[in-house]
Amino acid sequence: MNFLEGEEMGTLWFGGSIYTMEKENATVEAVFTEDGRIIDTGSLRLLSTAYENRIQEKIDLHGKTMLPGLVDSHMHLIGHGEKLMRLNLAGMKSREAVLEALRVQTDQFSAGEWIIAEGWNENEWVDSELILADELDEISSEHPILIKRVCRHAAVINSKAMEMLGLDEHMVVPAGGVAGRSKNGGLNGLFKDAAMDAVLKALPPVTNEYLNKALTLAVKDCHRLGLVGVHTEDLNYYSGFHPTYKAFLDVMEEKGLTLKCHLLVHHGVVDEMYAGGHRFKSRNGSIEFGPMKIFADGSLGGRTALLGQPYADDPETNGVAIHPLTELKSLVAKARSLRMPVAVHAIGDLAFEYLLDAIEEHPPKEGQRDRLIHAQILRRDLIDRAKRLPVVLDIQPVFVTSDFPWVMDRVGRENMTYNYAWKTLLDEGLKCAGGSDAPIEELNPLLGIYAAAVRKKLDEDGTVYGESERLSVYEAISLFTKGSAYAAINEGETGTIAPGKCADFTVLDQDPFRVNHEALLHTKAVMTVINGETVFEI
């Protein structure tokens, strides 16, 4: 072939283990890319000869392993950046450690400045009694303090924060929310789900500089971890749709920090998106609009995930429906009127059931797929119904490392047959995508792959939780490649290494198919490539 004047010159990738992920154990010797696309794959000799006059650069992988670019199918990009900026309470094993960290943090801020911390998890503490406003008041009466639970479905604030936000015992708790009360009827500082959302919306608005900083940190961390893209939900939480979308444009386009962002659009701002001329799957550079996001329930940690039976460790509740069934159906119908699929947070089996009811009554348009996020607590009948619908289950395998063993006591060990049942879902023919739910969990996709394949906690004696539900390494990696592509209806563009697809690659320092499972935890990205451009390399 002769190189024509003005034609893009290409790159030949070779010298390592190149897994196409088109099927298990499928490998090629070399890949030729040009203008951000994969032109051809095959043997090094044949590609070197066929494209001799078009090869501008040769990249030797030096024995490393190339995969299709890894994509996190469910996370919160700005929230991950905030986690990198703020006090991180994740991993602290006692309430005393949390309180001490807050004292140290408070000493570094002037009176009146907000102290915001992320990630407490009382299930990991020796003493699981919650920290409430009175103890935060002992740390400071001059600083407003807000601490978010790891699930981001609960938060605690101190009295100074309640005073500044105008919250008192007369607060009207929104539907789908919980406000904790002390014995005298006053607020104790604990707010869950819709009540927490009301608190967060009352906080002072963040600046453009703040959003840009959080996004910049998050994008660079994605590159470091080998992620070429994310499906992220941020547009309803930071001063509204337009400032948040502008921050994405600023960072992705003006700063040139390329990351393929598939934006889930919260139903609270979908009208703003539509009024701005955007539609489902419309794009601006590396930014693409995705489905309408809805919350059907809360979290297992806060006992607000909606179950079909009472919680085994708290029979007085079976969780919280963020929207009554009729309202949930109306929201799904609204998405259809905008020609959008939905992406719905549904952890509990009753929430999942409500969502199936809504989708069956208001199915997506031809060619679209709805996304059922988390799908942790299921039943046989729900799986059978889901199989008949155009849906993708957006799962977070890393939850196995953080939710066990306490989740078994929370929902009842006798009810665990179809919970966190990733292998069953795949074997039943359901399509699944893999995400982290960062910043709730760690963003590292190798941790998610490990969790799917091993199903053990990281700091315990090796107990396997649900051995029959373990995935093969191929199935686990497929969640973050083919699965993520399918969830975004981008399987024609990404997810495998094949001619015509985007030149998105993750290069690892070890071969995940050949090392033992424990070595997955120590496997690192050494190169991240988006549209043929290397955005990270060590």
VOLOKOL-570815 format. One record per residue (C-alpha): residue number from 0; residue in one letter; chain; x, y, z. Coordinates in pm, 1 decimal, always signed. Each point is the difference from the previous one (the first is absolute). Example, Ala and Ser with C-alpha at 12.3 -4.5 7.8 and 13.67 -1.06 7.14 Angstrom:
2
seq, type, mol, c1, c2, c3
0, A, A, +1230.0, -450.0, +780.0
1, S, A, +137.0, +344.0, -66.0
END
This chain:
538
seq, type, mol, c1, c2, c3
0, M, A, +0.0, +0.0, +0.0
1, N, A, +126.1, +345.7, -81.4
2, F, A, -24.9, +286.8, +246.6
3, L, A, -206.5, +282.2, -146.8
4, E, A, +80.5, +364.1, +68.3
5, G, A, -209.9, +128.6, +288.9
6, E, A, -89.0, -349.6, +123.1
7, E, A, +46.9, -69.0, +371.7
8, M, A, +308.6, -198.9, +89.0
9, G, A, -43.0, -300.1, +228.8
10, T, A, +146.9, -188.5, +292.0
11, L, A, +96.8, -365.8, +26.3
12, W, A, -39.8, -155.2, +346.6
13, F, A, +179.0, -328.3, +71.0
14, G, A, +234.1, -182.7, +234.2
15, G, A, -241.3, -103.8, +274.9
16, S, A, -304.1, -210.7, +77.2
17, I, A, -288.1, +167.9, -185.6
18, Y, A, -341.8, -132.4, +103.4
19, T, A, -280.9, +106.4, -231.7
20, M, A, -274.2, -118.8, +242.8
21, E, A, -211.3, -101.2, -300.4
22, K, A, -7.8, -343.1, +161.1
23, E, A, +190.4, -171.6, +277.8
24, N, A, +375.3, -36.8, -66.1
25, A, A, -23.5, +189.6, -329.5
26, T, A, +333.5, +171.4, -64.8
27, V, A, +178.5, +169.6, -286.2
28, E, A, +366.2, +72.8, -58.0
29, A, A, -40.0, +359.4, -109.1
30, V, A, -246.2, +285.6, -48.1
31, F, A, +17.2, +279.5, -256.0
32, T, A, -179.3, +326.2, +86.2
33, E, A, -54.5, +319.1, -189.7
34, D, A, -191.5, +321.1, +72.3
35, G, A, -122.8, -133.8, +334.6
36, R, A, -137.0, -324.1, -146.2
37, I, A, +109.0, -361.2, -21.2
38, I, A, +68.7, -69.4, -366.4
39, D, A, +113.7, -360.9, +19.8
40, T, A, +116.0, -275.9, +233.6
41, G, A, +199.9, -315.3, -64.7
42, S, A, +355.9, -122.6, -25.6
43, L, A, +286.0, +246.1, +34.2
44, R, A, +153.3, -109.0, -329.0
45, L, A, -319.7, +41.8, -202.7
46, L, A, -93.1, +337.3, +150.0
47, S, A, +356.4, +130.8, -38.7
48, T, A, -9.9, -89.6, -367.6
49, A, A, -357.5, +107.1, -77.1
50, Y, A, +34.3, +343.7, +160.8
51, E, A, +371.4, +60.7, -54.2
52, N, A, -51.4, +339.9, -164.1
53, R, A, -250.9, +118.8, +261.7
54, I, A, +183.2, -92.3, +319.3
55, Q, A, +126.8, +317.6, +162.7
56, E, A, +64.7, -140.8, +346.2
57, K, A, +71.1, -343.9, +142.8
58, I, A, -81.7, -62.5, +365.5
59, D, A, +161.9, -304.2, +158.3
60, L, A, -198.1, -114.6, +305.9
61, H, A, +310.7, -172.2, +139.2
62, G, A, -190.4, -304.4, +119.2
63, K, A, -281.6, +191.2, +168.8
64, T, A, -368.3, -85.3, -46.5
65, M, A, -239.7, +204.3, -213.9
66, L, A, -377.3, -14.0, +51.3
67, P, A, -284.7, +198.6, -152.6
68, G, A, -23.8, +323.0, +198.1
69, L, A, -160.2, -58.9, +340.1
70, V, A, -315.5, +202.5, +67.9
71, D, A, -170.6, +43.6, +338.7
72, S, A, -373.8, -37.9, -60.9
73, H, A, -119.6, +176.5, +313.3
74, M, A, +172.8, +267.5, +204.8
75, H, A, -14.4, +368.5, +91.9
76, L, A, +297.2, +177.0, -154.6
77, I, A, -21.6, +331.4, +184.8
78, G, A, -70.9, -184.3, +322.6
79, H, A, +314.9, -204.2, -51.6
80, G, A, +195.4, +321.3, -44.4
81, E, A, -154.4, +136.3, +318.5
82, K, A, +108.4, -312.3, +182.6
83, L, A, +356.1, +65.0, -113.3
84, M, A, -29.8, +357.0, +129.1
85, R, A, -175.0, -66.5, +333.0
86, L, A, +57.5, -184.6, +324.0
87, N, A, -51.5, -368.2, -76.9
88, L, A, -156.4, -203.4, +280.1
89, A, A, -11.4, -325.2, -197.5
90, G, A, +184.6, -288.6, +159.6
91, M, A, -9.3, +144.1, +352.4
92, K, A, -80.3, -282.8, +239.2
93, S, A, -144.4, +191.6, +295.6
94, R, A, -217.8, +299.2, +74.3
95, E, A, +284.3, +135.0, +211.6
96, A, A, +229.8, +2.8, -303.3
97, V, A, -263.3, +194.0, -197.0
98, L, A, -47.8, +255.3, +277.2
99, E, A, +374.4, +50.4, +41.2
100, A, A, +46.7, +50.1, -374.6
101, L, A, -275.7, +262.4, +6.2
102, R, A, +166.4, +179.2, +293.7
103, V, A, +328.6, +17.7, -189.4
104, Q, A, -175.4, +121.1, -315.9
105, T, A, -196.6, +267.6, +187.5
106, D, A, +317.7, +143.5, +151.5
107, Q, A, +120.0, +81.3, -352.1
108, F, A, -301.2, +215.3, -92.3
109, S, A, -115.7, +343.9, +111.9
110, A, A, -322.5, +42.0, +198.7
111, G, A, -305.6, -10.3, -225.7
112, E, A, +162.9, -209.0, -272.8
113, W, A, -176.9, -322.8, -92.4
114, I, A, +161.9, -327.2, +102.4
115, I, A, -118.3, -271.3, -239.1
116, A, A, +118.0, -359.5, +21.3
117, E, A, -85.4, -311.7, -199.6
118, G, A, -33.2, -370.2, +50.1
119, W, A, -88.4, -99.7, +357.2
120, N, A, -133.2, -354.5, +35.0
121, E, A, -121.9, -103.9, +342.8
122, N, A, -17.3, -363.7, -113.3
123, E, A, +380.6, -3.1, +0.4
124, W, A, +28.4, +143.1, +352.0
125, V, A, +48.4, -204.7, +316.0
126, D, A, -278.1, +209.8, +154.8
127, S, A, -261.8, +59.5, -270.5
128, E, A, -190.7, +273.1, +186.2
129, L, A, -43.3, +296.9, -232.4
130, I, A, +176.7, +331.7, +45.1
131, L, A, -270.7, +265.5, +30.8
132, A, A, -16.6, +377.1, +33.5
133, D, A, +77.7, +11.9, +371.6
134, E, A, +342.2, -160.0, -47.8
135, L, A, +74.5, +218.8, -300.6
136, D, A, -92.8, +299.6, +216.6
137, E, A, +269.9, -103.1, +247.2
138, I, A, +254.7, +21.6, -281.0
139, S, A, -106.2, +351.0, -96.4
140, S, A, -285.8, +242.3, +54.8
141, E, A, +162.9, +254.4, -234.2
142, H, A, +32.7, -215.0, -312.4
143, P, A, -290.8, -150.0, -191.2
144, I, A, +86.6, -369.6, -32.7
145, L, A, -146.1, -249.9, -247.7
146, I, A, +104.3, -362.5, -27.2
147, K, A, -133.1, -224.5, -276.2
148, R, A, -49.7, -372.0, +41.8
149, V, A, +187.4, -224.9, -244.0
150, C, A, -324.0, -79.4, -188.4
151, R, A, -78.3, +371.2, -48.4
152, H, A, -356.0, -67.4, +107.7
153, A, A, +51.0, +136.1, +351.4
154, A, A, +180.4, +295.1, +156.8
155, V, A, +40.5, +151.9, +345.3
156, I, A, +41.0, +370.3, +72.2
157, N, A, +66.7, +188.2, +321.8
158, S, A, -213.6, +267.0, +166.3
159, K, A, +199.1, +284.9, -157.9
160, A, A, -78.2, -140.7, -344.9
161, M, A, -369.4, -40.2, +86.3
162, E, A, -7.6, +358.5, +124.5
163, M, A, +163.2, +133.6, -316.9
164, L, A, -235.9, -201.4, -220.1
165, G, A, -310.0, +101.8, +195.8
166, L, A, -86.7, -354.3, +107.4
167, D, A, -185.8, -71.2, +323.8
168, E, A, -259.8, -234.5, +147.7
169, H, A, -267.5, +154.9, -224.0
170, M, A, +173.0, -118.4, -316.3
171, V, A, -234.6, -152.9, -256.5
172, V, A, +160.9, -326.4, -103.9
173, P, A, -37.4, -60.0, -376.0
174, A, A, -158.8, -321.0, -125.4
175, G, A, +259.6, -273.0, -34.3
176, G, A, +214.5, +148.2, +275.2
177, V, A, +75.1, -56.2, +367.5
178, A, A, +106.0, +258.2, +261.6
179, G, A, +126.5, -145.7, +324.7
180, R, A, -154.1, +121.9, +324.2
181, S, A, +123.6, +4.9, +356.3
182, K, A, -221.8, -109.5, +289.7
183, N, A, -125.8, +355.6, +47.0
184, G, A, -110.1, +22.5, -363.1
185, G, A, +281.5, +222.7, -119.9
186, L, A, +220.7, -78.5, -299.3
187, N, A, +297.7, -218.2, +90.3
188, G, A, +196.6, +89.7, -313.7
189, L, A, -61.4, -320.1, -199.9
190, F, A, -159.3, +39.9, -342.4
191, K, A, -66.7, -277.3, -252.2
192, D, A, -80.4, -6.6, -371.6
193, A, A, -242.5, +278.5, -105.0
194, A, A, +49.7, +178.7, +333.2
195, M, A, +377.3, -11.1, -50.2
196, D, A, -43.9, +131.2, -355.0
197, A, A, -192.6, +296.4, +140.7
198, V, A, +286.6, +71.3, +240.4
199, L, A, +262.8, -21.6, -274.3
200, K, A, -195.5, +232.5, -228.8
201, A, A, -10.8, +257.7, +279.4
202, L, A, +380.1, +11.7, +23.9
203, P, A, +176.2, +306.6, -138.2
204, P, A, +42.8, -39.3, -378.3
205, V, A, +333.7, -127.2, -120.2
206, T, A, +212.9, +210.7, -232.0
207, N, A, +103.3, -75.2, -356.4
208, E, A, +357.7, -19.3, +123.9
209, Y, A, -102.0, -267.3, +251.4
210, L, A, -181.1, -209.9, -261.0
211, N, A, +287.5, +27.7, -245.6
212, K, A, +251.9, -102.0, +263.6
213, A, A, -205.9, -301.3, +107.4
214, L, A, -51.1, -111.8, -360.2
215, T, A, +365.4, +48.7, -90.5
216, L, A, +114.3, -213.0, +293.4
217, A, A, -257.6, -267.0, -81.6
218, V, A, +85.5, -21.4, -370.1
219, K, A, +370.6, -31.2, +69.5
220, D, A, -70.4, -272.8, +254.4
221, C, A, -209.4, -187.0, -257.8
222, H, A, +292.5, +13.7, -242.1
223, R, A, +235.1, -127.4, +270.1
224, L, A, -228.1, -296.3, +64.8
225, G, A, -27.0, -94.6, -367.3
226, L, A, -352.6, +129.7, -56.5
227, V, A, -73.5, +143.2, -342.9
228, G, A, -358.2, +88.7, +85.1
229, V, A, -266.6, +21.0, +267.4
230, H, A, -376.6, +1.8, +23.5
231, T, A, -56.0, +271.3, +256.7
232, E, A, -288.1, +172.9, +175.9
233, D, A, +80.1, +351.1, +125.9
234, L, A, -231.3, +251.7, -165.2
235, N, A, -252.0, +49.8, +282.4
236, Y, A, +227.7, +68.4, +294.8
237, Y, A, +220.5, +302.9, -66.0
238, S, A, -194.8, +323.1, -53.9
239, G, A, -211.0, -150.4, -276.5
240, F, A, +38.0, -145.7, -346.1
241, H, A, +166.9, +284.0, -189.2
242, P, A, +291.8, +80.7, +237.8
243, T, A, +76.5, -369.5, +35.5
244, Y, A, -16.8, -73.2, -372.0
245, K, A, +216.4, +306.7, -64.0
246, A, A, +262.0, -140.6, +236.4
247, F, A, +9.9, -320.6, -206.2
248, L, A, +46.5, +203.9, -316.5
249, D, A, +269.5, +214.3, +160.8
250, V, A, +203.1, -296.7, +119.3
251, M, A, -53.8, -239.2, -289.7
252, E, A, +19.9, +248.4, -286.3
253, E, A, +187.6, +312.5, +112.8
254, K, A, +253.7, -181.0, +219.8
255, G, A, +18.1, -290.0, -240.9
256, L, A, -33.0, -267.2, +268.3
257, T, A, -168.3, -260.1, -216.1
258, L, A, -222.2, -254.9, +173.8
259, K, A, -306.1, -154.2, -161.2
260, C, A, -285.6, +111.2, +223.7
261, H, A, -345.9, -149.6, -41.3
262, L, A, -217.0, +230.8, +211.8
263, L, A, -300.5, -137.5, +182.8
264, V, A, -254.0, +282.4, +33.7
265, H, A, -191.3, +17.9, +329.2
266, H, A, -372.6, +43.9, -53.3
267, G, A, +17.9, +322.9, +198.5
268, V, A, +205.1, +170.4, -272.6
269, V, A, -109.4, -185.8, -311.9
270, D, A, -222.2, +291.1, -105.7
271, E, A, +302.3, +233.6, +16.9
272, M, A, +196.8, -242.4, -214.5
273, Y, A, -279.4, -18.2, -253.9
274, A, A, -53.4, +377.3, -2.8
275, G, A, +371.2, +41.2, -67.9
276, G, A, -40.2, -185.8, -327.2
277, H, A, +152.2, -326.5, +119.8
278, R, A, -149.5, -341.1, -62.7
279, F, A, +73.8, -360.0, +93.1
280, K, A, +327.8, -103.5, -169.4
281, S, A, +79.7, +354.2, -117.5
282, R, A, +373.0, +70.6, +33.8
283, N, A, +243.6, +281.8, +51.2
284, G, A, +349.7, -133.7, -49.0
285, S, A, +58.0, -278.7, +250.1
286, I, A, -319.3, +82.6, +193.3
287, E, A, -319.0, -189.8, -78.2
288, F, A, -347.2, +25.6, +154.5
289, G, A, -141.6, -325.0, +130.4
290, P, A, -326.9, -113.4, +159.0
291, M, A, -220.1, +169.9, +257.2
292, K, A, +109.1, -90.6, +353.9
293, I, A, -254.9, -85.9, +268.5
294, F, A, +38.8, -127.2, +357.4
295, A, A, -250.7, -269.0, +97.0
296, D, A, +138.9, -61.7, +349.9
297, G, A, +289.3, +69.7, +234.5
298, S, A, +281.7, -212.7, +141.6
299, L, A, +43.0, -321.2, +195.7
300, G, A, +241.6, +165.7, +238.9
301, G, A, -259.5, +258.1, +100.6
302, R, A, -285.6, -255.6, -11.4
303, T, A, -173.3, +210.0, -265.4
304, A, A, +32.6, -249.7, -287.1
305, L, A, -358.1, -112.9, -66.9
306, L, A, -46.1, -368.3, +84.3
307, G, A, -295.3, -227.9, -50.6
308, Q, A, +16.4, -96.6, +367.3
309, P, A, +114.6, +177.7, +318.8
310, Y, A, +370.0, +25.9, +73.6
311, A, A, +114.6, -302.1, +198.5
312, D, A, +192.5, +220.8, +242.7
313, D, A, -271.6, +268.9, +22.9
314, P, A, -349.1, -146.3, -59.0
315, E, A, -163.2, +341.3, +39.4
316, T, A, +105.2, +105.2, -350.4
317, N, A, +28.4, -145.1, -349.5
318, G, A, +172.0, +309.8, -142.0
319, V, A, -108.4, +309.0, -189.2
320, A, A, -163.9, +45.1, -338.2
321, I, A, +149.9, +324.3, -131.4
322, H, A, -303.8, +21.9, -229.7
323, P, A, -336.8, -173.9, +41.1
324, L, A, -65.6, -249.0, -280.1
325, T, A, -237.8, +234.9, -182.2
326, E, A, +258.2, +278.4, +6.4
327, L, A, +276.7, -235.0, -112.1
328, K, A, -214.2, -101.7, -296.1
329, S, A, -62.6, +366.1, -80.9
330, L, A, +373.1, +71.9, -2.3
331, V, A, +65.5, -292.6, -234.3
332, A, A, -284.9, +123.0, -222.6
333, K, A, +160.9, +346.1, -3.6
334, A, A, +326.9, -151.6, -118.8
335, R, A, -184.3, -169.5, -283.1
336, S, A, -158.3, +329.5, -99.8
337, L, A, +354.1, +135.8, -35.5
338, R, A, +103.2, -312.8, -192.6
339, M, A, +238.7, -99.2, +278.3
340, P, A, +70.2, -330.3, +175.3
341, V, A, +25.3, +3.2, +377.6
342, A, A, +279.0, -91.2, +240.5
343, V, A, -152.7, -80.6, +336.8
344, H, A, +169.0, -57.3, +334.6
345, A, A, -173.2, -310.3, +140.0
346, I, A, +175.6, -193.8, +275.0
347, G, A, -286.7, -176.5, +176.5
348, D, A, -220.6, -264.9, -155.5
349, L, A, -319.9, +202.9, +43.7
350, A, A, +161.7, +302.3, -165.5
351, F, A, +108.1, -227.2, -285.2
352, E, A, -355.0, -135.4, -24.8
353, Y, A, -146.3, +351.2, -16.4
354, L, A, +245.3, +86.9, -275.8
355, L, A, -91.3, -306.6, -204.7
356, D, A, -366.4, +97.1, +38.7
357, A, A, +79.3, +346.0, -136.5
358, I, A, +208.8, -126.0, -293.4
359, E, A, -258.1, -260.5, -96.4
360, E, A, -266.0, +270.0, -6.3
361, H, A, +223.0, +253.7, -177.9
362, P, A, +261.0, -188.0, -208.0
363, P, A, +289.5, +186.6, -166.9
364, K, A, -4.1, +83.8, -369.2
365, E, A, +141.2, -256.0, -241.9
366, G, A, +379.0, -27.2, +24.8
367, Q, A, +23.1, +151.7, +348.0
368, R, A, +77.0, -182.7, +325.0
369, D, A, -81.4, +88.0, +355.5
370, R, A, +261.1, -30.2, +270.8
371, L, A, -78.7, -156.0, +338.8
372, I, A, +272.2, +122.5, +233.4
373, H, A, +133.9, -217.0, +285.5
374, A, A, -256.3, -285.2, -13.7
375, Q, A, +141.1, -145.2, +321.4
376, I, A, -303.1, -156.5, +169.3
377, L, A, -199.4, -208.8, -247.4
378, R, A, -243.8, -289.6, -24.1
379, R, A, -46.4, -274.4, -257.6
380, D, A, -321.4, +152.9, -135.0
381, L, A, +168.8, +339.5, -47.8
382, I, A, +285.1, -154.6, -196.9
383, D, A, -249.1, -178.0, -226.0
384, R, A, -187.8, +325.5, -63.6
385, A, A, +317.6, +198.0, -67.2
386, K, A, +109.6, -255.2, -262.8
387, R, A, -300.5, +92.5, -211.3
388, L, A, +80.3, +371.7, -5.7
389, P, A, +258.8, +213.6, -186.1
390, V, A, +205.0, +69.7, +311.5
391, V, A, +359.7, +0.7, +119.2
392, L, A, +89.8, -74.4, +361.7
393, D, A, +259.3, +253.6, +111.7
394, I, A, +179.1, -183.5, +282.4
395, Q, A, +281.8, +93.8, +236.6
396, P, A, +198.8, -314.5, +85.7
397, V, A, +213.8, +188.9, +251.1
398, F, A, -303.0, +13.0, +232.9
399, V, A, +74.8, -362.5, +88.4
400, T, A, +322.7, +111.6, +170.0
401, S, A, -175.4, +265.9, +208.2
402, D, A, -352.4, -130.6, +70.5
403, F, A, +81.7, -348.2, +128.1
404, P, A, -49.6, -148.1, +250.0
405, W, A, -228.7, +261.1, +161.3
406, V, A, -245.2, +5.0, -291.8
407, M, A, -98.3, -361.9, +69.2
408, D, A, -126.3, +92.3, +345.1
409, R, A, -165.8, +313.7, -133.8
410, V, A, -221.5, -166.7, -261.3
411, G, A, -9.7, -347.3, +154.9
412, R, A, +226.1, -291.0, -90.0
413, E, A, -301.5, -195.5, -119.9
414, N, A, -62.6, +269.8, -263.3
415, M, A, +347.7, -2.8, -159.4
416, T, A, -53.5, -245.1, -289.8
417, Y, A, -24.8, +263.2, -273.6
418, N, A, +193.8, +282.8, +163.5
419, Y, A, +322.2, +128.6, -159.4
420, A, A, -60.8, -288.4, -241.8
421, W, A, +219.4, +118.3, -286.9
422, K, A, +73.3, -346.1, -144.8
423, T, A, -366.7, -97.6, +7.8
424, L, A, -94.3, +318.8, -183.8
425, L, A, +254.5, -62.7, -275.8
426, D, A, -92.2, -366.7, -30.6
427, E, A, -364.3, +99.6, -36.3
428, G, A, +96.9, +207.7, -302.3
429, L, A, -35.1, +342.4, +158.8
430, K, A, +243.5, +265.0, -120.1
431, C, A, +206.6, +153.0, +279.8
432, A, A, +235.1, +297.1, +20.6
433, G, A, +261.5, +65.1, +267.4
434, G, A, +52.7, +314.7, +203.9
435, S, A, +138.8, +110.5, +333.1
436, D, A, -253.9, +254.3, +128.4
437, A, A, +299.4, +218.1, +89.4
438, P, A, +39.4, +197.3, +219.8
439, I, A, -208.2, -240.5, +210.6
440, E, A, +250.9, -272.1, -82.0
441, E, A, +353.6, +9.3, -137.2
442, L, A, +16.6, +88.4, -369.6
443, N, A, +270.9, -251.5, -95.5
444, P, A, -154.1, -235.0, -263.0
445, L, A, +248.3, -274.0, +89.5
446, L, A, -155.4, -8.9, +346.4
447, G, A, -342.4, -50.8, -159.6
448, I, A, +138.2, -276.4, -223.2
449, Y, A, +160.4, -165.4, +304.1
450, A, A, -323.9, +22.5, +198.0
451, A, A, -200.5, -158.0, -282.1
452, A, A, +243.2, -287.2, -39.0
453, V, A, +91.2, -60.6, +366.6
454, R, A, -291.7, +128.6, +215.4
455, K, A, +209.3, +51.3, +314.8
456, K, A, +56.1, +292.9, +230.8
457, L, A, +341.6, +157.5, -21.6
458, D, A, +88.0, -7.7, +367.8
459, E, A, -143.7, -327.7, +126.2
460, D, A, +91.3, -367.6, +19.7
461, G, A, -88.3, -98.8, -353.4
462, T, A, -370.8, -79.1, +38.1
463, V, A, -166.0, -20.4, -342.3
464, Y, A, -348.8, +148.9, -2.1
465, G, A, -211.1, -185.7, -255.3
466, E, A, +257.8, -220.6, -168.9
467, S, A, -247.3, -118.9, -265.4
468, E, A, -40.6, +362.0, -111.8
469, R, A, +368.1, +55.6, -76.5
470, L, A, +73.6, +116.1, -353.9
471, S, A, +287.3, -102.6, -220.0
472, V, A, +260.0, +270.2, -58.9
473, Y, A, -127.3, +24.2, -358.4
474, E, A, -357.4, +56.8, +120.3
475, A, A, +120.4, +253.6, +257.4
476, I, A, +202.9, +202.5, -250.8
477, S, A, -289.9, -20.2, -246.6
478, L, A, -213.2, +196.5, +248.3
479, F, A, +236.2, +297.9, -34.7
480, T, A, +47.1, -31.7, -377.4
481, K, A, -280.5, -161.1, -201.7
482, G, A, -250.2, +47.0, +282.5
483, S, A, +57.2, +373.3, +39.2
484, A, A, -15.3, +46.6, -376.1
485, Y, A, -330.1, -187.6, -20.5
486, A, A, -151.4, +199.3, +286.4
487, A, A, +68.4, +326.2, -184.4
488, I, A, -114.0, -145.5, -336.4
489, N, A, +356.9, +54.6, -120.1
490, E, A, +91.7, -361.5, -77.0
491, G, A, +61.1, +92.7, -362.1
492, E, A, +262.7, +251.6, +110.1
493, T, A, +173.9, -143.9, +304.8
494, G, A, +31.9, -305.6, +223.4
495, T, A, +223.2, -221.1, -214.7
496, I, A, +316.1, +37.9, -207.1
497, A, A, -133.7, -36.1, -352.3
498, P, A, +25.8, +184.7, -333.1
499, G, A, -219.4, +309.0, -14.4
500, K, A, -16.1, +52.8, +374.6
501, C, A, +155.3, +281.4, +200.2
502, A, A, +368.7, -36.0, +80.8
503, D, A, -62.6, -12.6, +376.5
504, F, A, +243.9, -221.2, +190.1
505, T, A, +97.5, -80.4, +356.4
506, V, A, +350.7, -142.8, +34.6
507, L, A, +77.4, -189.9, +322.1
508, D, A, +330.6, -96.7, +155.3
509, Q, A, -116.9, -360.6, +51.5
510, D, A, -216.8, -238.3, -198.2
511, P, A, -321.1, -36.4, +205.7
512, F, A, -78.7, -330.1, -174.0
513, R, A, +329.1, -158.6, +102.9
514, V, A, +70.9, +130.4, +351.3
515, N, A, -169.7, -141.0, +308.5
516, H, A, -306.7, +181.3, +124.5
517, E, A, +174.3, +171.4, +289.5
518, A, A, +242.4, +158.5, -245.8
519, L, A, -293.3, +188.7, -155.3
520, L, A, +10.4, +229.3, +303.1
521, H, A, +355.8, +97.4, -88.1
522, T, A, -49.3, +31.6, -375.6
523, K, A, +33.7, +357.0, -125.5
524, A, A, -64.5, +194.6, -315.5
525, V, A, +321.0, +109.2, -172.3
526, M, A, -166.1, +169.0, -297.2
527, T, A, -344.8, +141.8, -72.6
528, V, A, -89.0, +75.9, -362.8
529, I, A, -310.2, +189.6, -116.6
530, N, A, -72.6, +37.2, -371.7
531, G, A, +357.0, -102.7, -73.7
532, E, A, +151.1, +267.9, +227.2
533, T, A, +195.8, -101.7, +308.3
534, V, A, -145.2, +193.4, +296.5
535, F, A, +198.0, -183.3, +270.4
536, E, A, +323.5, -193.4, -2.7
537, I, A, +258.6, -119.5, +249.2
END
